[in-house]
């Protein structure tokens, strides 16, 4: 009885800490759509991932999580909820994060030390398209692409007791064209390259700490207005508590900064994410949380090595697309992880 009392007190304190002093949400930057990294399982947890993520989507959220993977793993996520505008089937916000992870073994002892792999975010005509809209809800731009517009190569390792570390190299290529029905020429192109590094550390059994540093450098061709290039930096710290095997509570805080050239103007914002996962037996999980003030929820079921996920986030579309109707503002990805 005493042990159960301690567990309840621990859970209540953890939930209070996750929700304490969360500032109001910030506006999102339209040229860097955040939803491309919102895989289905992690979105259900409000995007709070860096201290616990342990599946194929680790390559997008924290490559240190790749150190936890010991089997060949395929992971995929896809948006099922689309948003037609005045031009049918051309006003859809979509992203398809997909990864293929291979375990690494010690040649001398056959001991798994981590994993390495590739990730792709399909977006554009193969993954549908992305439009921004003005105040009159008229399409202004069309993201066009016939292949991966973002690719990631990464590896994660379990080299120290209770410690995982990882790194990843990223490249992206976004081509924006005019808003006509057919793409008749490139308006501007943004190409980027950068890297991500991360750690996951168990402080004591049941309490994990995570950290991710991400940096990307972008070039615009031709220059978009006065912007010739841009650098984004992100520092994410996160905590995860698991007082029992059936409960996970996580919170992340991200400080993201953009610097533009040649003006050297700097803008920044802080985002807060938290989430809770509740396991109901060996086959079913339920999740809910908050992605920087936007309520999220999700669930998944397990059949052997197969896990299928689904998640929703509320009040997101009006920030990703300027002037979008308020009744069309949810984002709903589904996905799977096989490993």
Helices and strands as residue ranges (DSSP letters): H 2-19, G 34-37, H 40-44, H 58-61, G 63-68, E 73-79, E 96-105, E 112-122, E 142-144, E 148-160, E 163-177, E 186-204, E 207-224, E 227-244, E 247-261, E 266-280, E 284-291, E 294-303, E 306-313, H 317-320, E 333-338
